[in-house]
């Protein structure tokens, strides 16, 4: 890139950052700046101050949930727990763990009765466990999530207005317009070069590289395995002119060899991130590769596991989502705290150690294309008659779809599943739908959403995100 083009790019980024983005945020996300300024300060608060903030927010959430959510009122009464009895964060342990099954069976009773429908937004996830789930998020909570995301992006140097590559697999996270609307959205606001990695071919990689050469973004946000696949494709084809200052990886496990490959091929630092759709970012790496928990918006617990010395089940309480509170939510991961809770970066937010939960494989088709697990997790997300699914690939043309039936499951469900999967698999695969009473979890405590028996696997066989 010439000096002149680089200068123009920096000027345009500054205009978006200082003019376009603030105008849009104040109009569509009126609480954003209040939270952003708060989070910029609270990341450097002492551990005691962070815990005090968490306790205040927890007490307020418990009072609200008891008064407005029938599910939590019953749950607290069954535990002989009242909101006024929460005097410390540890007192919350008296409340039962919230599971995905609880949400599936009691979603309506978990909704805050006093909150107007227009103040909350429905979302959904299949999760890497393959268990479809619908939930609601306050509009104000969306603003604070946006503020958290911008804070964590800033740790990698990425600021609003900076062009970045965006390799994602969840279609619900990608707003596809096309034409003039698409240009305006990307050029004047989000500034990202998108590739939906739910379906990957060499032609799509080539098209992406053309666009990356045109814009020369300094950053990339990507599903970890998608970034690895791009790096592998570039290395195999001798492409060495796509470079990034920083690569933010998320959604899947990042192994040490993956980090080394990405930093070697792209030349920039890797910043790994851990989260889930239900509560957004749980933790992010700083410049010293410490995974700091988003503790000013979440309360993260690691419940001891008798089968593990230091690791346990991850429980998350979203302290700011009131429309459908998630309190002591077991997201399905296994993790452990870092033994070192001080970081050279100066941030005092708690530090996670290893996260042992979740990864997603790819289904590989006979035409050389690949279908990613994160994309498949949303295929059944809105089907109440499906409790859980798992894909087992025996060969390039042989895939089993294992289904744990929910209420109302029947032949119409099987037909709908085949119809939806045909959008991904076409006629390349003989899809066998089989019902089962349960899907056994792995030793890590997680379900495998995709199990591949191919000799050449895409991705790894651990269960992490």
C-alpha positions as CSV (number, residue, x, y, z in Angstrom):
1,X,0.0,0.0,0.0
2,X,1.3,3.4,-0.9
3,X,1.9,6.1,1.7
4,X,-0.9,8.2,0.2
5,X,-3.5,5.3,0.4
6,X,-2.4,4.5,3.9
7,X,-2.9,8.2,4.9
8,X,-6.4,8.3,3.3
9,X,-7.3,5.1,5.1
10,X,-6.3,6.5,8.5
11,X,-8.2,9.7,7.8
12,X,-11.4,7.8,6.8
13,X,-11.1,5.6,9.9
14,X,-10.7,8.6,12.2
15,X,-13.8,10.2,10.6
16,X,-15.9,7.1,11.2
17,X,-14.5,6.7,14.8
18,X,-15.0,10.3,15.8
19,X,-18.1,11.2,13.8
20,X,-20.1,8.5,12.2
21,X,-19.9,5.8,14.9
22,X,-20.8,8.2,17.8
23,X,-23.8,9.6,15.9
24,X,-25.0,6.0,15.2
25,X,-24.3,4.9,18.7
26,X,-26.2,7.7,20.3
27,X,-29.2,7.2,18.0
28,X,-29.4,3.4,18.2
29,X,-27.6,2.5,21.4
30,X,-28.3,5.4,23.8
31,X,-26.7,3.6,26.8
32,X,-23.5,2.7,25.0
33,X,-21.2,5.6,26.0
34,X,-22.2,5.4,29.7
35,X,-21.1,1.8,29.9
36,X,-18.1,2.2,27.7
37,X,-16.6,5.0,30.0
38,X,-17.5,2.9,33.0
39,X,-15.8,-0.2,31.6
40,X,-12.7,1.7,30.7
41,X,-12.3,2.6,34.3
42,X,-13.5,-0.5,36.1
43,X,-11.0,-2.8,34.3
44,X,-8.3,-1.1,36.4
45,X,-10.3,-1.3,39.7
46,X,-8.9,-3.3,42.6
47,X,-10.2,-6.9,43.0
48,X,-12.1,-5.7,46.1
49,X,-13.8,-2.9,44.1
50,X,-14.7,-5.3,41.4
51,X,-16.3,-7.7,43.9
52,X,-18.2,-4.8,45.5
53,X,-19.6,-3.8,42.1
54,X,-20.5,-7.4,41.4
55,X,-22.3,-7.8,44.7
56,X,-24.3,-4.6,44.2
57,X,-25.4,-5.7,40.8
58,X,-26.2,-9.2,42.0
59,X,-28.3,-8.0,44.8
60,X,-30.3,-5.7,42.5
61,X,-30.7,-8.6,39.9
62,X,-31.9,-11.0,42.6
63,X,-34.5,-8.5,43.9
64,X,-35.8,-7.9,40.4
65,X,-35.9,-11.6,39.5
66,X,-37.7,-12.5,42.7
67,X,-40.3,-9.8,42.1
68,X,-40.9,-10.2,38.4
69,X,-39.9,-13.8,37.3
70,X,-42.1,-16.6,38.6
71,X,-39.4,-19.2,37.9
72,X,-36.8,-17.5,40.1
73,X,-39.3,-16.7,42.8
74,X,-40.0,-20.5,43.1
75,X,-36.4,-21.4,42.8
76,X,-35.4,-19.0,45.6
77,X,-38.3,-20.1,47.9
78,X,-37.3,-23.8,47.3
79,X,-33.7,-22.9,48.4
80,X,-35.0,-20.8,51.4
81,X,-33.2,-17.9,49.9
82,X,-34.4,-14.3,49.8
83,X,-32.9,-11.4,47.9
84,X,-32.1,-9.7,51.2
85,X,-30.1,-12.7,52.4
86,X,-27.5,-12.2,49.6
87,X,-24.8,-10.5,51.7
88,X,-21.8,-11.9,49.7
89,X,-21.1,-13.4,46.3
90,X,-20.7,-16.8,48.0
91,X,-24.3,-16.7,49.2
92,X,-25.5,-17.3,45.7
93,X,-24.2,-20.9,45.9
94,X,-27.4,-21.8,47.8
95,X,-29.3,-21.3,44.5
96,X,-29.6,-24.3,42.2
97,X,-27.6,-24.3,39.0
98,X,-29.5,-23.2,35.8
99,X,-29.2,-25.7,33.0
100,X,-30.2,-25.5,29.3
101,X,-33.0,-27.9,30.0
102,X,-34.3,-25.5,32.7
103,X,-34.5,-22.7,30.1
104,X,-36.1,-24.9,27.5
105,X,-38.8,-26.1,29.9
106,X,-39.4,-22.8,31.7
107,X,-38.5,-20.0,29.3
108,X,-41.8,-18.2,29.6
109,X,-41.7,-18.3,33.4
110,X,-38.2,-16.8,33.3
111,X,-39.3,-13.7,31.5
112,X,-39.7,-10.6,33.5
113,X,-43.4,-10.0,33.6
114,X,-43.1,-6.2,34.0
115,X,-40.8,-5.6,31.1
116,X,-42.4,-4.4,27.8
117,X,-41.9,-6.6,24.8
118,X,-40.3,-3.7,22.9
119,X,-37.6,-3.5,25.6
120,X,-36.2,-6.9,24.9
121,X,-34.9,-8.8,21.9
122,X,-35.2,-12.5,21.2
123,X,-32.0,-14.4,20.4
124,X,-31.3,-18.1,19.9
125,X,-28.5,-20.6,19.8
126,X,-28.0,-24.2,19.0
127,X,-24.8,-24.1,21.0
128,X,-21.8,-26.3,20.3
129,X,-23.7,-28.9,22.5
130,X,-26.3,-29.0,19.7
131,X,-29.1,-28.2,22.2
132,X,-31.4,-25.5,20.7
133,X,-32.1,-22.6,23.0
134,X,-34.1,-19.3,22.8
135,X,-33.5,-16.5,25.2
136,X,-34.1,-12.7,25.5
137,X,-31.8,-9.8,26.1
138,X,-32.6,-6.2,27.2
139,X,-32.0,-3.5,24.6
140,X,-30.0,-1.7,27.3
141,X,-28.0,-4.9,27.8
142,X,-27.2,-5.0,24.1
143,X,-25.7,-1.5,24.5
144,X,-23.5,-2.7,27.4
145,X,-22.5,-5.8,25.4
146,X,-21.4,-3.5,22.6
147,X,-19.4,-1.4,25.0
148,X,-17.7,-4.5,26.4
149,X,-16.9,-5.7,22.9
150,X,-15.3,-2.4,21.9
151,X,-13.3,-2.4,25.1
152,X,-11.9,-5.9,24.4
153,X,-11.3,-5.1,20.8
154,X,-9.3,-2.1,22.0
155,X,-6.9,-4.5,23.9
156,X,-5.9,-5.8,20.5
157,X,-5.6,-2.3,19.0
158,X,-8.8,-2.5,17.0
159,X,-11.0,0.6,17.3
160,X,-14.3,1.6,15.8
161,X,-13.6,2.8,12.3
162,X,-10.7,0.4,11.6
163,X,-11.2,-1.9,8.6
164,X,-11.0,-5.5,9.6
165,X,-11.5,-9.0,8.1
166,X,-14.5,-10.8,9.6
167,X,-14.5,-14.6,9.3
168,X,-17.7,-15.8,10.9
169,X,-19.9,-18.9,10.8
170,X,-23.1,-17.9,12.5
171,X,-25.5,-16.4,9.9
172,X,-27.6,-14.7,12.6
173,X,-24.5,-12.5,13.3
174,X,-24.2,-11.4,9.7
175,X,-26.6,-8.9,8.3
176,X,-26.7,-9.4,4.6
177,X,-28.1,-6.5,2.5
178,X,-26.2,-6.3,-0.8
179,X,-25.8,-3.4,-3.2
180,X,-25.7,0.1,-1.9
181,X,-26.9,-0.8,1.6
182,X,-24.0,-3.2,2.0
183,X,-21.5,-0.6,0.9
184,X,-22.8,2.0,3.2
185,X,-22.9,-0.4,6.2
186,X,-19.3,-1.6,5.7
187,X,-17.7,1.6,4.4
188,X,-19.3,4.0,6.8
189,X,-19.9,2.0,10.0
190,X,-18.8,-1.6,10.6
191,X,-15.8,-1.4,8.2
192,X,-15.4,-5.1,7.8
193,X,-14.7,-7.5,5.0
194,X,-17.0,-10.4,5.7
195,X,-16.8,-14.0,4.8
196,X,-19.4,-16.5,6.0
197,X,-17.2,-19.5,6.8
198,X,-20.1,-21.9,7.3
199,X,-19.4,-22.9,3.7
200,X,-15.8,-22.9,2.6
201,X,-14.3,-23.5,-0.9
202,X,-11.1,-22.6,-2.6
203,X,-13.0,-20.1,-4.8
204,X,-14.3,-18.3,-1.7
205,X,-10.8,-18.1,-0.2
206,X,-9.6,-16.6,-3.5
207,X,-12.4,-14.0,-3.5
208,X,-11.6,-13.1,0.1
209,X,-7.9,-12.6,-0.7
210,X,-8.8,-10.3,-3.6
211,X,-10.9,-8.1,-1.2
212,X,-8.2,-8.2,1.5
213,X,-5.6,-6.9,-1.0
214,X,-7.9,-4.1,-2.0
215,X,-8.6,-2.8,1.5
216,X,-5.5,-4.1,3.4
217,X,-7.2,-4.2,6.8
218,X,-4.8,-4.3,9.8
219,X,-7.0,-6.6,11.9
220,X,-9.0,-9.8,11.7
221,X,-11.8,-11.2,13.9
222,X,-12.4,-14.9,13.2
223,X,-13.6,-18.2,14.3
224,X,-10.4,-19.9,15.4
225,X,-10.5,-22.8,13.0
226,X,-11.6,-20.5,10.1
227,X,-8.5,-18.4,10.7
228,X,-6.4,-21.5,10.8
229,X,-7.9,-22.8,7.6
230,X,-7.2,-19.4,5.8
231,X,-3.6,-19.4,7.1
232,X,-3.1,-23.0,5.9
233,X,-4.6,-22.2,2.5
234,X,-2.3,-19.2,2.1
235,X,0.8,-21.2,3.2
236,X,0.0,-24.0,0.8
237,X,-0.5,-21.6,-2.1
238,X,2.5,-19.4,-1.4
239,X,0.5,-16.3,-0.5
240,X,2.5,-14.1,1.8
241,X,1.2,-10.6,1.3
242,X,-1.8,-10.7,3.6
243,X,-0.7,-9.3,7.0
244,X,-2.5,-8.2,10.1
245,X,-1.4,-6.3,13.2
246,X,-3.6,-8.4,15.3
247,X,-5.9,-11.5,15.0
248,X,-8.8,-11.9,17.4
249,X,-9.9,-15.5,17.6
250,X,-13.0,-16.8,19.2
251,X,-15.8,-19.5,19.1
252,X,-13.4,-22.5,19.0
253,X,-10.4,-23.9,20.7
254,X,-7.1,-22.2,19.9
255,X,-4.2,-24.6,20.3
256,X,-0.6,-23.4,20.7
257,X,0.3,-24.7,17.3
258,X,-2.7,-22.7,15.9
259,X,-1.5,-19.5,17.5
260,X,2.0,-20.1,16.1
261,X,0.7,-20.7,12.6
262,X,-1.5,-17.6,12.6
263,X,1.3,-15.4,13.9
264,X,3.8,-16.8,11.4
265,X,1.5,-16.5,8.4
266,X,-0.1,-13.1,9.3
267,X,2.7,-11.5,11.2
268,X,0.6,-10.1,14.0
269,X,-0.3,-11.0,17.6
270,X,-3.2,-13.3,18.4
271,X,-5.7,-12.3,21.0
272,X,-7.9,-15.2,22.0
273,X,-11.5,-14.7,23.3
274,X,-13.9,-16.8,25.1
275,X,-17.7,-16.4,25.2
276,X,-21.1,-17.6,24.2
277,X,-24.1,-16.1,22.5
278,X,-26.2,-16.2,25.7
279,X,-23.9,-13.8,27.7
280,X,-21.6,-12.5,25.0
281,X,-17.9,-12.1,25.9
282,X,-16.9,-14.0,29.0
283,X,-13.1,-13.4,28.9
284,X,-10.5,-11.9,26.5
285,X,-6.8,-12.0,26.3
286,X,-4.8,-8.8,26.9
287,X,-1.5,-8.1,25.3
288,X,0.2,-10.4,27.8
289,X,-2.0,-13.4,26.8
290,X,-3.8,-13.4,30.1
291,X,-7.5,-14.2,29.8
292,X,-9.3,-11.5,31.8
293,X,-12.9,-12.2,32.8
294,X,-15.6,-9.6,31.9
295,X,-16.3,-9.3,35.6
296,X,-17.9,-5.9,35.6
297,X,-20.9,-7.4,33.7
298,X,-20.7,-11.1,34.6
299,X,-20.2,-13.2,37.7
300,X,-18.3,-16.3,36.7
301,X,-18.1,-19.3,39.1
302,X,-16.1,-22.5,38.6
303,X,-18.0,-25.3,40.4
304,X,-15.6,-27.9,41.8
305,X,-15.6,-31.3,40.0
306,X,-14.6,-34.3,42.1
307,X,-13.1,-35.9,38.9
308,X,-10.7,-33.0,38.3
309,X,-8.1,-31.5,40.6
310,X,-8.4,-27.8,39.6
311,X,-11.0,-27.5,36.8
312,X,-14.7,-27.4,37.2
313,X,-18.0,-26.5,35.5
314,X,-18.3,-22.9,34.3
315,X,-21.4,-21.1,35.8
316,X,-22.2,-17.6,34.6
317,X,-24.6,-15.0,35.9
318,X,-25.3,-12.1,33.6
319,X,-25.5,-9.2,36.0
320,X,-27.1,-6.7,33.6
321,X,-29.7,-8.7,31.7
322,X,-33.1,-8.2,33.4
323,X,-35.6,-9.2,30.7
324,X,-34.7,-12.9,31.1
325,X,-32.2,-13.3,33.9
326,X,-29.6,-16.1,33.6
327,X,-28.4,-16.8,37.1
328,X,-25.8,-19.5,37.8
329,X,-26.2,-20.6,34.1
330,X,-24.2,-23.8,33.4
331,X,-23.0,-23.0,29.8
332,X,-21.5,-26.5,29.4
333,X,-17.7,-25.7,29.6
334,X,-15.1,-26.9,32.0
335,X,-12.4,-24.4,33.0
336,X,-10.1,-23.4,35.8
337,X,-8.8,-20.2,37.3
338,X,-5.3,-19.1,36.7
339,X,-2.9,-19.5,39.6
340,X,-1.6,-16.0,38.8
341,X,-4.2,-13.2,39.3
342,X,-1.9,-10.3,38.6
343,X,-1.0,-9.2,35.1
344,X,1.7,-6.8,33.8
345,X,-1.0,-5.0,31.8
346,X,-2.3,-3.4,35.0
347,X,-5.9,-4.7,34.6
348,X,-7.2,-6.2,37.8
349,X,-10.1,-8.3,36.3
350,X,-9.9,-12.0,37.3
351,X,-7.9,-14.3,35.1
352,X,-9.0,-17.6,33.7
353,X,-6.5,-20.4,33.1
354,X,-7.3,-23.2,30.7
355,X,-10.8,-23.6,29.3
356,X,-11.2,-27.3,28.6
357,X,-14.8,-27.3,27.1
358,X,-15.8,-27.2,23.4
359,X,-14.5,-27.2,19.9
360,X,-16.4,-27.7,16.6
361,X,-15.3,-29.8,13.7
362,X,-16.2,-29.3,10.1
363,X,-18.2,-31.7,8.0
364,X,-16.3,-32.3,4.8
365,X,-18.2,-32.9,1.5
366,X,-17.2,-34.8,-1.6
367,X,-16.8,-31.7,-3.7
368,X,-14.1,-30.4,-1.3
369,X,-16.3,-27.9,0.5
370,X,-16.6,-27.8,4.3
371,X,-19.5,-27.0,6.5
372,X,-18.6,-25.6,9.9
373,X,-20.1,-26.7,13.2
374,X,-20.9,-23.2,14.4
375,X,-23.1,-22.6,11.4
376,X,-25.0,-25.9,12.0
377,X,-25.7,-25.0,15.6
378,X,-28.4,-22.6,14.5
379,X,-30.1,-25.0,12.1
380,X,-32.5,-26.3,14.8
381,X,-32.3,-23.4,17.2
382,X,-36.0,-22.4,16.8
383,X,-37.4,-26.0,16.7
384,X,-39.1,-26.6,20.1
385,X,-39.7,-30.2,19.2
386,X,-36.0,-30.9,19.0
387,X,-34.0,-31.1,22.3
388,X,-30.6,-31.9,21.0
389,X,-28.8,-33.0,17.9
390,X,-25.4,-34.4,16.9
391,X,-23.8,-35.0,13.5
392,X,-21.7,-38.1,13.0
393,X,-19.8,-38.3,9.7
394,X,-18.8,-41.8,8.6
395,X,-17.7,-40.8,5.1
396,X,-17.8,-38.0,2.5
397,X,-21.4,-39.0,1.6
398,X,-22.6,-40.6,4.8
399,X,-23.7,-38.5,7.7
400,X,-26.0,-39.5,10.6
401,X,-28.1,-36.8,12.3
402,X,-28.8,-38.0,15.8
403,X,-31.8,-36.3,17.5
404,X,-33.1,-36.2,21.0
405,X,-36.8,-35.6,20.5
406,X,-38.7,-32.9,22.3
407,X,-42.4,-32.3,22.8
408,X,-44.4,-32.7,19.6
409,X,-41.6,-34.5,17.7
410,X,-42.9,-36.6,14.7
411,X,-42.6,-37.2,11.0
412,X,-43.1,-33.6,10.3
413,X,-40.0,-32.8,12.4
414,X,-37.9,-35.3,10.4
415,X,-39.1,-33.8,7.2
416,X,-38.3,-30.3,8.4
417,X,-34.8,-31.4,9.6
418,X,-34.1,-32.9,6.1
419,X,-35.4,-29.8,4.4
420,X,-33.1,-27.5,6.5
421,X,-30.1,-29.6,6.2
422,X,-30.5,-29.9,2.4
423,X,-29.7,-26.1,2.3
424,X,-26.2,-27.0,3.6
425,X,-25.6,-30.5,2.2
426,X,-27.6,-30.5,-1.0
427,X,-27.6,-33.9,-2.8
428,X,-24.0,-34.6,-1.9
429,X,-24.8,-36.5,1.3
430,X,-27.0,-39.4,2.3
431,X,-28.4,-38.0,5.6
432,X,-29.8,-40.6,8.0
433,X,-32.0,-39.2,10.8
434,X,-32.1,-41.3,13.9
435,X,-33.7,-40.7,17.3
436,X,-32.0,-41.4,20.6
437,X,-33.0,-40.9,24.2
438,X,-29.8,-39.1,25.1
439,X,-26.4,-38.1,23.7
440,X,-23.5,-39.1,25.9
441,X,-21.0,-36.3,26.8
442,X,-17.3,-36.5,26.3
443,X,-14.8,-36.8,29.2
444,X,-14.4,-33.1,29.1
445,X,-18.0,-32.7,30.2
446,X,-19.1,-31.3,26.8
447,X,-21.2,-32.9,24.0
448,X,-19.6,-33.1,20.6
449,X,-21.8,-31.4,18.1
450,X,-19.9,-32.9,15.1
451,X,-18.1,-36.2,15.3
452,X,-16.0,-37.0,12.2
453,X,-14.7,-40.5,11.5
454,X,-12.9,-39.4,8.4
455,X,-9.2,-40.2,8.3
456,X,-8.4,-36.6,7.5
457,X,-10.2,-34.4,10.0
458,X,-10.8,-30.7,9.8
459,X,-9.9,-29.1,13.1
460,X,-9.1,-31.0,16.3
461,X,-10.9,-33.4,18.6
462,X,-10.8,-31.4,21.9
463,X,-13.9,-29.8,23.2
464,X,-13.2,-26.1,23.7
465,X,-14.2,-22.8,22.3
